[in-house]
Amino acid sequence: MRDADPVLLGVRQARKSAEHGPVPPYVERDADHEIDTALEVATVGGGLVLIRGDSTAGKSRAAFEAMSRALSDRRLLIPGRGMSLDACVEEARALYRRGHQYVVWLDDLEHYLGPSLLDQVVLRELVRLRAVLLATMRLSEYDRRTPQLTGTAKGDDAYSRIDLSDPVLKAAHIIDLRRRWSDAELARTETQTDPRLLEALRHHKRYGIAEYVSAGPPLWDRWHNARYLGGNPRGHALVSTAVDLARCGLVPVSTELITSLHSGYLADEESAMLSPEPLEEAMAWACQDPLGASRLLMPAGQDLWRPFDYLVDTLSQLPDAPPVPDAVREAAVEHARSVQERYGVGVSCYRAERIDLALRAFLPSAETGHVDSMLYVGSIFLDQNREAEAETWWRRLAKAGNARGMLNLGVRSHRKGQRKKAEKWWRRAFDAGLPDAAARLANVHEDRAEYEEAERLWRIALDAEVPDAYFRFGLLAYQRNEYEEAERLYLEGARRGHRECTTNLAQVFLAREDYEEAEKLYLIAAEAGDCVAMRALGFLNEWRGRIHPVDEDPEERSRRIGESLQKLFDEAEREGKWNGAARSAREWYQRAFDSGDLMSLRVLGNLYQRRGKYGKAHKCYRRAAKLGDPASAAYFNKPVLAYARQYDVPFDEEDEWDEPPWQPSPRTLRVLEAALEIEADMAAEGLKELQDRPITTSDWAIGCFDVLPAQTWNQSLVWRQQMIQAFDDLAKDIKEGHQPRPRSTGEEMALHLALEHAAAITEDSPDLAEEFTEGVPEQPDDYDWFACKDLLFEDHDVLMLYEPWMEGIEDPENTVNQHMDMANLHPDDWFKPFRSQDARDPDRDFRY
């Protein structure tokens, strides 16, 4: 290859210079050593080395110079763009048999990728033949083929969506080449004498050296300024048409198509006033090479053109880039002919959320068996909740041997409750070489308690960089308080499109009080459809509104956010000051609920509750409870004395100080004792059925357990037996002549429930109350349940567990918990005595 011409291999010419050649002297790049090292490794056993960077970053030149340094004695194979690589593979076999070494040159790798081109099979064969493949690729093209946040493989019931990451790219050794040059590279440029390099050096603060030498910025200005008075407005429109067609994925394009669409760019009043030049003149202007380096429209075959890719990439990277006109996008779909053209246009439409056009682009190729198009069609139908139609395409994919089709058929079977069939499909997908299936099978083995096999499969998934494995190991690291490792794993998963990894990564930043970065990550995950991220954004917006003004200093903001829950007690004073933030929070909560996140409906109720809109809050809780939200359902089970009457017992103020301390009347205690015993017996009966399984909102009549706060619904059998013992202990206190003073949180809850039950007995079943109190004289203050509730307890903190807006208050680290000096609210602490002297006799009678 030592005689190869760099220009013919794709290296851009520099501006014309009478004293210098088309290519200026090479300036050593910082990445050269890494490129040389990668090529050295590839020469041993074969492999693909890919230089990645922006348009005009100098990728082709860096690749050519590396090849000249390290592979100059090798034969050079250059496959045709968009053509089958069969001939290249045959030539490689012949060279390999004769003992010749060679290099395969793949400038602009995107033109060689795909079925029947360079796929896994072809790459594997070339590597077996010890081929060194040297390729370049623009960042924009690489990004088109990397995972997007269109879905996730998390959970057995989550479908595997589109895998945009080309397996060939996964196998490549990638070296990034920066467009903007480093100080060291600039210093090396200063030693050059070529005037083109020195002129580029004077503009280095704005442009990269290679970028300026290849005339990228001047051609951008030539195009951008052409639409103004005295310019070439029609020529500008022709180039704009070609650029937008390229943004749609259609390259190259014919003169006829460009000219038929360009008038849409001249339709505005300003363009009409410029008196556009004749069409022939405009086309000639667009195809000129004014600097001897490049053109706005590059020839790409007979009557075919492609825009200078620098224009396409630069326009796409603008934050306010204009959208592609609908007429142009529809024309791209209509005129895409080959499988590759239809696929490129379909991907562009999908990303632009023009799903109707994407489906039109993908379907013809999908019908002919193009695997990537079938994957997209199946995913589109899935997005539209047309699972049966999506299943049809997955079956076609599986029949064609595609492992992702098998994987999704497994998910479909799992969702139908067909677990054995699901495992069969996942096993087939795994055997077909899809490591994503290892994560699904790992879950299957974990469910069977086959932990050693599950761990082996999880490790396989992690080694293969399966996003769900990063999520799993990141979660384990976070639970071990290994936050740096968790961050690393979540970051790797997020880079591969796993939206739950993105959400959890945001939570890591939130924990370190980096609220700005956390919000950015939550936005990314929320836009990808993650309900938890949407809910988190609602929280952040609610905090922002309740805690700090918009123009508050960032340091002050961080300090005040740290005190957020304490600020809840000042809510009334702040009411109405933060309507904008409250609206934003409400919108995110509503969006999360609309996306299927039930908890967000409850959190929306919390927002209304804190802002004094109690009616709306109640409606949210009621709806959430009906849909199965445990905390909302428990809210409606809070013990209240709805049946009790408030007694007004007369007393003489002069005798008040002579009265003994208040205590319930004998008849009151008799009924309360009976209520405690009934509650204990009902709970014991319900426990026979319940045992230690978690409680759900559909459970009913299982003793007291389904009316306790939702925080207790997952407690063990032993915990539930202790709850029954709390009723028994309080009943025994009364029986032995003592007042029922709760000594633990569990006993407080038992007494609240018993008071509610006792009040119902005295109001609804007076004959039963008479039966319980037979022979006990009446007193004026009999059945004063309100007084019992006021005076038998130290506080009513345990009832706060029923309030959805106080979620998390049971945690001793919770700010409100600490502010109010609460004790033993966590279910694990319910049966710990408040004080050491409150401990009950461990040798007392136990029901269990």
Beta strands, then each sheet from edge to edge (+ up, - down):
strand 1: 47-53
strand 2: 75-77
strand 3: 102-106
strand 4: 132-138
strand 5: 173-176
strand 6: 253-254
strand 7: 297-299
strand 8: 304-307
sheet 1: 2+ 3+ 4+ 1+ 5+
sheet 2: 6+ 8- 7+
end
